[in-house]
Amino acid sequence: MFLRLLPWFGKTTPKAQYHDTQVLEMDFLVDEFHEAMADIKDPVRTRMHAALMSCQSPKDLWFMRSKLFGLISKHHCESVASTRVARLDQKLRFFVDNHPDYSSDELPTGPMALLH
């Protein structure tokens, strides 16, 4: 029985290539920030919008996560903030794992780890 399974061991499925898709553009991540704070009317949101426009790498966006979490939890609750930041973390993780120019090693810690 075991010998029948032997040919499948060691075979790996090829990693999907996403080089030319929209999900591997920084705008994809910036849009997720905007979506997370879309229902909030606060001057901090305006300042965050300006800061988002100057971000040039996923590392810059990663450092803005805590500000986003604070803004959302101030206007809603920590549960809502955690949900929205978790969705952002998923997209950030996908971006750095699949983009040819970035790696998750460039981020201070894994993007899935919340620091607030």
ROMARTI-110987 format. One line per 8 residues: their letters; for each residue z negated, y, x of N, C-alpha, C. Coordinates in Angstrom, 3 decimals. Each point is the difference from the previous one (the first is absolute). Last residue first. Layout:
// ROMARTI-110987
a = Z/Y/X/Z/Y/X/Z/Y/X; ...
***
This chain:
// ROMARTI-110987
hllampgt = -18.718/46.022/-0.833/-0.368/1.241/-0.688/-1.437/0.296/0.306; 4.282/-3.557/1.159/-1.075/0.702/0.675/-0.292/1.284/-0.754; 2.738/-5.104/-0.624/-0.342/1.327/-0.519/-1.168/0.585/0.800; 4.002/-3.696/1.114/-1.435/0.226/0.119/-0.314/1.427/-0.443; 4.462/-1.739/0.329/-0.661/-0.533/-1.174/-1.512/0.251/0.033; 3.101/1.187/3.586/0.036/0.918/-1.121/-0.688/-0.521/-1.250; -1.401/-1.139/5.179/0.916/-0.490/-1.032/-0.017/0.911/-1.206; -1.272/2.545/4.218/-0.466/-1.315/-0.451/1.004/-0.451/-1.030
pledssyd = 1.386/3.616/2.520/-1.345/-0.134/0.587/-0.683/-1.305/-0.369; 5.354/0.192/0.279/-1.020/0.561/-0.879/-1.377/-0.239/0.603; 3.941/-1.743/1.996/-0.090/1.439/0.220/-1.081/0.647/-0.854; 1.292/-4.656/-0.293/-0.870/0.253/1.148/-0.179/1.487/0.266; 3.012/-1.858/-3.272/-1.363/0.197/-0.510/-0.993/0.225/1.132; 5.146/1.548/0.487/-0.740/-1.266/-0.078/-1.411/0.302/-0.476; 5.473/2.282/0.137/-1.454/0.115/-0.062/-0.626/-1.390/0.022; 4.794/0.770/-0.028/-0.490/1.025/0.922/-1.514/0.124/0.052
phndvffr = 2.628/-3.035/-2.957/0.262/-0.336/1.406/-0.583/1.001/1.002; -1.965/-1.512/-4.953/0.837/1.045/0.591/0.215/-0.303/1.481; -2.860/-2.662/-2.927/1.425/-0.261/-0.110/0.905/1.036/0.643; -4.950/0.091/-0.184/0.339/-1.378/0.351/1.503/-0.236/0.063; -1.845/4.199/-1.395/-0.179/-0.194/1.446/0.330/-1.429/0.435; 0.379/1.068/-4.677/0.837/0.890/0.804/-0.141/-0.296/1.490; -2.805/-2.231/-3.115/1.381/-0.497/-0.066/0.906/0.823/0.913; -4.399/1.502/-0.451/0.029/-1.262/0.740/1.430/-0.563/0.016
lkqdlrav = -0.753/3.767/-2.652/-0.083/0.361/1.412/0.071/-1.247/0.879; -0.209/-0.575/-4.632/1.309/0.532/0.387/0.022/0.402/1.471; -4.067/-1.496/-1.800/0.984/-1.079/-0.060/1.367/0.485/0.463; -3.433/3.182/-0.428/-0.204/-0.863/1.163/1.006/-1.147/0.029; -0.143/2.827/-3.794/0.580/0.695/1.149/-0.109/-0.859/1.261; -2.143/-1.582/-3.781/1.444/-0.073/-0.211/0.741/0.685/1.151; -4.637/0.358/-0.019/0.385/-1.385/0.306/1.505/-0.195/-0.180; -1.925/4.090/-1.257/0.105/-0.087/1.453/0.386/-1.421/0.420
rtsavsec = -0.780/0.757/-4.584/1.173/0.759/0.448/0.194/-0.079/1.510; -3.814/-2.066/-1.926/1.222/-0.629/-0.502/1.237/0.707/0.536; -4.236/1.876/0.918/0.206/-1.243/0.752/1.289/-0.693/-0.416; -1.343/3.825/-2.415/0.416/0.359/1.358/0.280/-1.249/0.827; -1.801/-0.581/-4.270/1.388/0.470/-0.108/0.534/0.341/1.389; -4.501/-1.124/-0.178/0.806/-1.164/-0.370/1.478/0.367/-0.085; -3.303/3.347/0.727/0.323/-0.758/1.204/0.858/-1.216/-0.300; 0.512/4.140/-3.275/-1.162/-0.759/0.472/0.433/-0.812/1.213
hhksilgf = 1.964/4.629/-1.821/-0.062/-1.187/-0.852/-1.285/-0.751/0.344; 0.974/4.026/2.269/0.540/0.300/-1.323/-0.018/-1.186/-0.958; -1.608/-0.305/4.551/-0.611/1.226/-0.519/0.443/0.265/-1.442; 1.902/-3.555/2.502/-1.341/-0.345/-0.485/-0.734/1.223/-0.538; 4.302/0.609/1.926/0.092/-0.806/-1.223/-1.387/-0.316/-0.546; 0.241/2.320/4.113/0.568/0.811/-1.082/0.033/-0.770/-1.312; -1.350/-2.285/3.942/-0.989/0.993/-0.421/0.486/0.847/-1.164; 3.028/-3.064/1.970/-1.070/-0.714/-0.690/-1.048/0.981/-0.519
lksrmfwl = 3.394/1.743/2.677/0.519/-0.398/-1.304/-1.069/-0.714/-0.808; -1.000/1.051/4.407/0.059/1.231/-0.797/0.511/-0.290/-1.405; 0.005/-3.510/3.080/-1.378/0.323/-0.388/-0.054/1.288/-0.815; 4.199/-1.455/1.786/-0.492/-0.872/-1.061/-1.404/0.382/-0.461; 2.723/1.853/3.716/-0.154/0.770/-1.239/-0.562/-0.830/-1.148; 1.098/-1.784/4.372/-1.155/0.883/0.119/-0.223/0.845/-1.256; 3.780/-2.855/0.309/-1.213/-0.810/-0.042/-1.239/0.882/0.063; 4.312/1.883/0.544/-0.332/-0.286/-1.402/-1.311/-0.776/-0.107
dkpsqcsm = 1.687/0.835/4.294/-0.383/1.270/-0.628/-0.415/-0.216/-1.447; 1.757/-3.688/2.273/-1.340/0.315/0.513/-0.501/1.313/-0.598; 4.453/-1.489/-0.775/-0.997/-0.644/-0.870/-1.431/0.289/0.445; 3.595/3.692/1.262/-0.163/-1.421/0.279/-0.994/-0.596/-0.993; 1.234/4.655/-0.008/1.187/-0.556/0.639/-0.113/-1.485/0.317; -2.016/4.522/-3.270/-0.253/-1.334/0.562/1.296/-0.584/0.555; -0.523/4.241/-2.456/0.052/0.053/1.459/-0.266/-1.354/0.666; -0.122/0.741/-4.778/1.341/0.402/0.433/0.120/0.029/1.532
laahmrtr = -4.181/-0.836/-2.139/0.899/-1.156/-0.101/1.402/0.339/0.496; -3.243/3.428/-0.347/-0.268/-0.871/1.142/0.916/-1.225/-0.003; 0.188/2.963/-3.664/0.526/0.668/1.196/-0.205/-0.878/1.240; -1.878/-1.517/-3.995/1.455/-0.028/-0.112/0.635/0.630/1.237; -4.636/0.264/-0.456/0.420/-1.342/0.398/1.517/-0.138/-0.062; -1.903/3.986/-1.554/-0.123/-0.086/1.460/0.420/-1.375/0.513; -0.109/0.623/-4.639/1.050/0.842/0.576/-0.036/-0.048/1.520; -3.431/-2.165/-2.348/1.267/-0.719/-0.180/1.152/0.790/0.611
vpdkidam = -4.239/1.959/-0.245/0.062/-0.961/1.099/1.299/-0.798/-0.069; -1.180/3.027/-3.513/0.595/0.648/1.180/0.110/-0.946/1.214; 0.227/-1.939/-5.007/-1.032/0.479/0.903/0.684/0.683/1.180; 0.957/-3.373/-4.366/0.288/1.424/0.197/-1.143/0.590/0.813; 2.180/-5.208/-1.108/-1.120/0.829/0.455/0.485/1.425/0.233; 2.616/-4.087/-1.101/-0.719/0.495/-1.175/-1.170/0.911/0.353; 2.840/-2.118/3.395/0.851/0.755/-0.927/-0.766/0.615/-1.170; -1.057/-2.847/4.188/-0.741/1.209/-0.377/0.756/0.852/-1.019
aehfedvl = 1.721/-4.207/1.606/-1.438/-0.272/-0.094/-0.794/1.228/-0.449; 4.696/0.268/0.924/-0.249/-0.719/-1.249/-1.495/-0.237/-0.205; 1.428/1.921/4.057/0.190/0.939/-1.115/-0.297/-0.664/-1.340; -0.094/-2.721/3.839/-1.097/0.977/0.045/0.099/0.947/-1.194; 3.556/-2.912/0.586/-1.173/-0.724/-0.502/-1.243/0.890/0.041; 3.998/1.634/1.862/0.084/-0.036/-1.461/-1.185/-0.733/-0.612; 0.461/-0.024/4.659/-0.423/1.330/-0.455/0.036/0.063/-1.524; 1.669/-3.879/2.059/-1.455/0.073/0.095/-0.535/1.337/-0.501
fdmelvqt = 4.654/-0.592/0.122/-0.538/-1.026/-0.885/-1.529/0.046/-0.002; 2.458/2.628/3.057/-0.067/0.602/-1.335/-0.567/-0.969/-1.030; 0.984/-1.373/4.470/-1.302/0.670/-0.138/-0.150/0.632/-1.386; 3.072/-4.305/0.592/0.082/1.410/0.346/-1.368/0.620/-0.235; 1.508/-4.579/-1.068/-0.346/0.190/1.396/0.253/1.419/0.466; 0.993/-1.661/-4.424/-1.420/-0.267/0.213/-0.415/0.160/1.450; 4.608/0.388/-1.590/-0.820/1.185/-0.266/-1.471/-0.241/0.338; 3.777/-2.826/2.611/-0.437/0.194/-1.376/-0.924/1.203/-0.106
dhyqakpt = 2.285/-2.392/3.897/0.728/1.084/-0.637/-0.453/0.276/-1.428; -2.018/-3.438/3.010/0.335/1.147/0.836/0.615/1.171/-0.754; -2.283/-4.621/-0.826/0.030/1.119/-0.927/0.450/1.280/0.685; -0.294/-5.832/0.378/0.365/1.230/0.700/0.163/1.122/-1.024; -2.941/-4.927/0.193/0.972/0.847/-0.686/0.228/1.286/0.786; -1.397/-4.712/2.237/-0.614/1.202/-0.547/1.077/0.887/-0.615; 0.311/-5.478/0.393/0.317/1.251/0.698/-0.622/1.193/-0.719; -2.231/-4.868/0.022/1.006/0.721/-0.766/0.288/1.304/0.716
tkgfwpll = -1.543/-4.562/2.452/-0.505/1.232/-0.589/1.123/0.657/-0.767; -1.595/-5.075/2.212/1.080/0.811/-0.560/-0.623/1.234/-0.630; -2.769/-3.327/1.856/0.656/0.788/1.037/1.174/0.813/-0.505; -1.235/-4.262/-2.709/-0.952/0.732/0.818/0.756/0.751/1.085; 2.288/-2.934/-2.886/-0.261/1.310/-0.599/-1.035/0.804/0.776; 1.344/-4.576/1.201/1.097/0.958/0.201/-0.277/1.389/-0.570; -3.292/-3.626/-0.610/0.122/0.549/1.342/1.160/0.971/0.187; -1.331/-2.874/-3.871/-0.260/1.436/-0.055/0.238/0.684/1.341
rlfm = 0.365/-4.747/-0.512/1.023/0.626/-0.842/-0.145/1.519/-0.039; -3.224/-2.721/2.193/1.215/0.147/0.797/1.146/0.604/-0.797; -4.183/-1.108/-2.068/-0.105/1.174/0.853/1.281/0.242/0.787; -0.275/-3.891/-2.644/0.000/1.191/-0.833/0.000/1.250/0.874
***
